């Protein structure tokens, strides 16, 4: 999907979030917001929001002289997510619908999004997620696809959320031991998205195949991915796409069998999905004929 007028103000507002995150002084804060505002006048409406954001964040990182603008925040997000793991493991252990519970855990983690127009509280989301229905509900179809899949790709999204992805993939491997799982992460630090650094620290390299997608965007922009990531994406029986950034980059996509798992956090994505802000989504894109 392409950026909308509403995306422009959202991206400009992200410069303020960055300034707060890095504790910028007044001079740097003004430089960040002024620069992004000036850049917004040249935004291409033929690009997806993550593609536009990639250029903006690269510029802000240069201005701030800081490669990873959210490194400290990402560490805090990881610790916060880890604190919920005993509770979530117990929830899974006691459930007769482990795939459904694990899927909802994966979606609940998607609230950890520092670029979202609307922010949600993780504690509150985990309290209600198991009693909330998917607004778009292709979960039964997802079960069928997993039963016949041999290779799946999980597109990671945010740090903190990746801790819940780990539990999700563990559950998939327990339920479908013959499936080969690849977990894809961003090629460099961008917003609070998961990279090889955080994924290795969480142990993904021993859990499943861990893949650096090569993208510099906060979403899987296929044209910017390295050749191996493209090959995996094309050959997988099923792609599990986490979060709004991946949805924005892959709507539409040249392939079918992409299961979008996300929390809706802005009006533009809500409109695209025919949903409301706050809804949870489990949507598989249409099959090719």
Secondary structure, DSSP 8 states (H G I E B T S, - for coil): ----HHHHHHHHHHHHHHHHHTT--HHHHHHHHHHHHHHHTT--TTS-HHHHHHHHHHHHHHHHT-S-TTHHHHHHHHHHHHTTHHHHHHHHHT-S-HHHHHHHHHHHGGG--TT-SS---HHHHHHHGGG---SEE-HHHHHHHHHH-SEEEEE--BTTHHHHHHHHHHHHHHH-TT-EEEEEEBSS--TTB-BHHHHHHHTHHHHSEEEE----SSS--GGGS-HHHHHHHHH-SEEEEEHHHHHHHSSS-SSS-EEEEEE--SHHHHHHHT--TT-EEEEE-----
